Amino acid sequence: DQVFNVSHYEIREIDASQADLEITGLVENPRVLTMEQIRARPRSDQLMTLECSGNGANPGFTGAIYNSKWTGTLLAPLLEEAGIHPEAVEVVFIGHDHQEETLRKGTPRETTFDVPFGRSMSVSDALQTNALLAYERNGEPLTRENGAPLRLIAPGWYGIANVKWVRRIELRDTR
C-alpha cells in the first residue's frame, strides 16, 4: 500500500473496453488486440522490484522503490507471432499519455507538437527479459496511477522503461 507513483505526463483514465493494443512497424503480421484478447492469452507472473531512476537524486525524492507480483502475458510470444522482420533492431512502447512540447523556444524556429510518452529497448532485450504486458499487480487489477489497463513490466529496467497505459508497440530499424 506504499507504492510510489511517477508520471511523466498526465495520469490517464483509460476505458479498458476501448484500450486496444497495436503491434506495428517492421512485422509480417501487424495486429490490434483488445484487452479481452490479451487477458485470454496465457497468464504469467513476474516478481519484480520497480525503482524510479531518480530515486534518491535529492533529499525530497526518496523511497521510490517497491516489490510487486505483476501478472499479464509475456511480450516475447506476441512479438514472435507478429513476425519480426530481420532488419528490426528496436522495439518502441508508446503510452496513451502525451503532452505538448516546444523546441527552440523563443527563436524564429520555435516548434510545438504533441508528444506521446514512450521508451524503447532492443529487439534482443525485448525477447530475453521475461517482459510482461501486465494488467494486474499483487493479484488486483492495475490502478490508473499504475498504468491501467495495460503496462509494460521489464525486469531489470528502471521504472521509466516500464511504460504505463501502453497503446502501441512499434518495431523499427533504428534506435
ZIPEJO-V438299 format. One record per pair of residues at least 24 apart in sequence whose ideal C-beta (glycine too) atoms are under 6 Angstrom apart, sorted by the first residue. I is the first residue (numbers start at 1). J is the second residue. D is the distance in Angstrom with one decimal. If there is no record, write none. Layout:
BEGIN
i: {I | I}
j: {J | J}
d: {D | D}
END
This chain:
BEGIN
i: {3 | 4 | 5 | 6 | 8 | 9 | 9 | 9 | 9 | 10 | 11 | 12 | 12 | 12 | 13 | 14 | 14 | 14 | 16 | 19 | 22 | 23 | 23 | 24 | 25 | 25 | 25 | 26 | 26 | 26 | 27 | 27 | 27 | 28 | 29 | 29 | 35 | 38 | 41 | 44 | 45 | 45 | 46 | 46 | 46 | 48 | 50 | 52 | 53 | 53 | 68 | 68 | 69 | 70 | 70 | 70 | 70 | 71 | 72 | 72 | 72 | 72 | 73 | 75 | 75 | 76 | 87 | 88 | 88 | 89 | 90 | 90 | 90 | 91 | 91 | 91 | 91 | 92 | 92 | 92 | 93 | 93 | 93 | 93 | 93 | 93 | 94 | 94 | 95 | 95 | 95 | 95 | 96 | 96 | 97 | 119 | 119 | 129 | 129 | 130}
j: {66 | 64 | 145 | 52 | 117 | 97 | 98 | 99 | 117 | 97 | 145 | 96 | 97 | 165 | 144 | 96 | 149 | 165 | 149 | 149 | 168 | 82 | 169 | 170 | 170 | 171 | 172 | 85 | 88 | 171 | 82 | 83 | 171 | 83 | 82 | 83 | 149 | 73 | 73 | 74 | 69 | 71 | 70 | 132 | 153 | 155 | 159 | 159 | 158 | 160 | 137 | 138 | 138 | 132 | 134 | 137 | 153 | 136 | 132 | 133 | 134 | 135 | 133 | 131 | 133 | 127 | 173 | 123 | 171 | 123 | 120 | 172 | 175 | 121 | 123 | 126 | 171 | 118 | 120 | 170 | 118 | 119 | 152 | 163 | 166 | 169 | 118 | 168 | 163 | 164 | 165 | 166 | 165 | 167 | 165 | 161 | 163 | 154 | 155 | 155}
d: {5.2 | 4.3 | 4.7 | 5.2 | 5.2 | 4.1 | 5.9 | 4.2 | 5.3 | 5.8 | 5.8 | 4.8 | 5.2 | 4.8 | 5.5 | 5.6 | 5.8 | 5.6 | 4.0 | 4.9 | 4.5 | 4.9 | 4.9 | 5.3 | 4.0 | 4.0 | 5.7 | 3.9 | 3.9 | 4.3 | 4.0 | 5.4 | 5.6 | 2.9 | 5.3 | 5.0 | 5.4 | 5.8 | 4.1 | 5.1 | 5.6 | 5.2 | 4.8 | 5.2 | 5.8 | 5.1 | 5.2 | 4.6 | 3.9 | 5.4 | 5.0 | 5.5 | 5.4 | 5.7 | 4.3 | 5.8 | 4.5 | 3.9 | 4.1 | 4.9 | 3.6 | 5.2 | 5.5 | 4.1 | 5.9 | 4.8 | 4.6 | 5.5 | 4.1 | 5.8 | 5.1 | 4.8 | 5.2 | 5.9 | 5.7 | 4.4 | 5.6 | 5.6 | 4.3 | 4.6 | 5.9 | 5.8 | 5.1 | 4.1 | 5.6 | 5.8 | 4.1 | 4.3 | 5.0 | 5.6 | 4.3 | 5.8 | 4.0 | 5.0 | 5.6 | 4.9 | 5.4 | 5.5 | 5.7 | 5.6}
END
